Amino acid sequence: MEENKIKDLGLSDEHILWDRDTVSSVIGLKANGVYSAIKNDGFPAPLRIGGRKSLWKKSDVLAWIDSRPQELSY
C-alpha cells in the first residue's frame, strides 16, 4: 500500500507493515543482510503472515535504527 493511502486510513507507524524489499531499502542492506542483522545485531524478527510472507512493523524498524550508535567510523 502506498504511504499516502496509509495516511488516509489514519494508521500509526505501529500498525504499518513493511515487506522485505522496503525494509532492505530503508536500512540499506540486501535481503541476506537483513536476516544477518536479525541473527547478530538485534534487528526485529518479521511477523509471519500466511505461510512464507514476512512483514516488519514500521515502528520496530525505526526503533532499531534509532537504537544504533550514531557515530562515524573512519
C-alpha positions as CSV (number, residue, x, y, z in Angstrom):
1,M,0.0,0.0,0.0
2,E,1.3,3.5,-0.8
3,E,2.3,5.7,2.1
4,N,-0.3,8.4,1.2
5,K,-3.1,5.8,1.2
6,I,-2.0,4.6,4.6
7,K,-2.1,8.2,5.9
8,D,-5.7,8.4,4.6
9,L,-6.6,5.4,6.8
10,G,-5.2,7.2,9.9
11,L,-2.9,4.3,10.8
12,S,0.1,4.9,13.2
13,D,3.6,3.5,12.5
14,E,2.7,0.8,15.0
15,H,0.1,-0.6,12.5
16,I,2.0,-0.2,9.3
17,L,3.8,-3.3,7.9
18,W,6.7,-3.2,5.5
19,D,7.8,-6.0,3.2
20,R,11.4,-7.2,2.9
21,D,12.2,-5.0,0.0
22,T,11.1,-1.9,1.8
23,V,13.0,-2.9,4.9
24,S,16.1,-3.6,2.9
25,S,15.8,-0.2,1.2
26,V,15.3,1.7,4.5
27,I,18.2,0.2,6.4
28,G,20.5,-0.1,3.4
29,L,21.1,-3.8,3.4
30,K,20.4,-6.5,0.9
31,A,17.9,-9.3,2.0
32,N,20.6,-11.6,3.3
33,G,21.9,-8.6,5.3
34,V,18.5,-8.1,6.9
35,Y,18.5,-11.7,8.2
36,S,22.1,-11.4,9.4
37,A,21.1,-8.3,11.3
38,I,18.3,-10.3,12.9
39,K,20.7,-13.0,14.0
40,N,23.6,-10.8,15.0
41,D,22.5,-7.2,15.7
42,G,19.2,-7.4,17.4
43,F,17.2,-6.4,14.4
44,P,13.5,-7.2,14.9
45,A,12.3,-10.5,13.5
46,P,9.5,-10.3,11.0
47,L,5.9,-11.2,11.5
48,R,5.0,-14.3,9.5
49,I,1.8,-13.7,7.5
50,G,0.2,-16.5,5.7
51,G,3.0,-19.1,5.3
52,R,6.1,-17.6,3.7
53,K,5.2,-13.9,3.7
54,S,7.3,-11.9,6.2
55,L,6.4,-8.4,7.2
56,W,8.0,-6.0,9.7
57,K,6.3,-3.4,11.8
58,K,7.5,0.0,10.6
59,S,7.7,1.2,14.3
60,D,10.1,-1.7,15.1
61,V,12.4,-1.0,12.2
62,L,12.6,2.7,13.0
63,A,13.2,2.0,16.7
64,W,16.1,-0.3,15.8
65,I,17.6,2.4,13.6
66,D,17.3,4.9,16.4
67,S,19.0,2.4,18.8
68,R,22.1,2.1,16.6
69,P,25.2,4.1,17.6
70,Q,25.2,7.5,15.9
71,E,29.0,7.8,15.3
72,L,31.2,7.9,12.2
73,S,33.7,5.2,11.6
74,Y,36.9,6.2,9.9
